[in-house]
Amino acid sequence: MTTIIASLEAVTLEEALAYLDTAEGDELEAAFALATDRNLLDGSDKQPDEAEVHHALFLLRRARGLTAPSFDLMRIQLRQRVAA
C-alpha cells in the first residue's frame, strides 16, 4: 500500500490537500486515512483509535492554518457515522 505522507514528523500542506482530495473534502475520512497511514509508517497494521484520528485531524488542520479540532465533537461525528 502506498501512503501519501513521507514522514511521521509533520504533514505538509500538499500532503494535507492530497488526503482531502482523496476523501472528496471529508475531513474525518481524510483524518482516518492519515491516521491509518501513520500507523503503517510506524510498522503497525492496526486500525487507528479515536485519539490517533483526532491527532491526524489536528495535523490536517494545522497544515492548512486552521484551528485545532475539538476531540469531543470529533468523537460525536465518528459515532454518528458508525450509527448511520
Phi, psi and omega in degrees: 000136179264131178262156178278320182281151180256344187212152174277347186287320186205162174240124180280165176300318180297319179293317179300315180294326178294318177296317180294322177297315180298325181269011180053042176085358181278107184299319181293319178296318178297318180295320178297317179296318178296316179298320177297315179295322177298319177297317179299316178296332179274000176092015181241143176252014180284154176291142180290147176270180184300321180295320179292321178293319178297317179298319178296319177297319176302314180297318178297317181289319179298319180298333181262006178075025181259166180290159179293143180281155175280129178296316182297316179297318179298318179298318178298315181296319178297318179295323178295323179293320180294321181288336184286000000 
